[in-house]
Amino acid sequence: MAKLFTFDLHGVLEKGNEETVLKISNIALESLSYKKRFTMEDIDFLYGEFWINYFRHLLPDLRELEYKSLQNKCHEIAMLNPKIIKDNTQPNDHAYFVLEEIKKRGHSQIVISRISNGGLEFFLSSIDMSGYFPKGSYFAVGDNKDDSFVTKNDILRNFLDIRKEGFDDIIIVGDSDSDMALKSVAGGTTYLYLHPWRKPKKCEADHHIRDLRDILKEIN
């Protein structure tokens, strides 16, 4: 049986990105002369949102152009200071083992992440996962720059449409409602993963897990 494993990146295949987001966001605020700063509590509350929405939350009275400038500044800082990402973001516990097992069994795996395309490629490289997700198997939702941006559902639907061969089952692993909603595209089994230290989340899923190895029952 050929299976497709669909992963989210942040909060699932990696850990520590919260610190990265906190540092880069506050550097952006300082560089553009804003007085307010994010706390880790803010980041935990907003985690999984588009970066621009972090600033909409923190500074609700700005013009849209200012929010976009802050988001763009964050991307610029991240690209010019890769050490911030490498120092704070790591592969999640057991992620390599899980990806290797899926690969050895001959199943397919893709990443669909709420991030810019260049950012996704950079993150995968930073945590040494590019070998598991070569070009054509990682997809960025984008920056939410306008009302026409694609969704995770759009990306998965398009991926399945262009595949010549189908899959016997789809395994969806993520940490958000938008990840679990991928089931509406073509069915499958959903796994809501949360880091062991995160609070439980109310989210409809077939399975709630704290250890990525739990998904390997799908191939054992």
ABEGO torsion letter per residue (X at the ends): XBBBBBBBABGAABBGAAAAAAAAAAAAAAAAGBABBBBAAAAAAABGBBAAAAAAAABAABBAAAAAAAAAAAAAAAAABAAAAAAABBBBBGAAAAAAAAAAAGBBBBBBBBBBAAAAAAAAAAAGAAAABBBGABBBAEAGABAABBBAAAAAAAAAAABABBBABBBBBBABAAAAAAAAAAEEBBBBBBBAABBBBBBBBABBBABAAAAAAAAX
